[in-house]
Amino acid sequence: MIKCRMIIYVNKDDPRIFVYKHQRWRWVGVTLNFAHASSFLILLFTLASLLLPLIPLLVCVPGKSGGIFSIVLLACWTIALCLYYFHRAEKDLERYPGNLSARD
């Protein structure tokens, strides 16, 4: 059974980058396998892309609707990123089936 009980997952034997935190309860979440260098780039891109919609909030003029637009944009972008992570975790699991986790 594949389980990841920690927030930071590092397993050099696991070729997947996106890893479900729990095999049976996949809705629990997806984490990155930080044994691969590309996971750091993905994390950097994710954090940077979540900060971009906040820029109009910082520079908006009081009384304008830029703040609401930024919040809606941030919410939509966060949902899109979550869907992307879950989709990639499913693809990685299809590509590398079986028990690849050292943690049981």
Summary of the structure (lengths in Angstrom):
residues: 104
radius of gyration: 16.9
end to end distance: 6.3
largest distance: 55.2
contacts: 250
relative contact order: 0.22
helix: 54%
strand: 10%
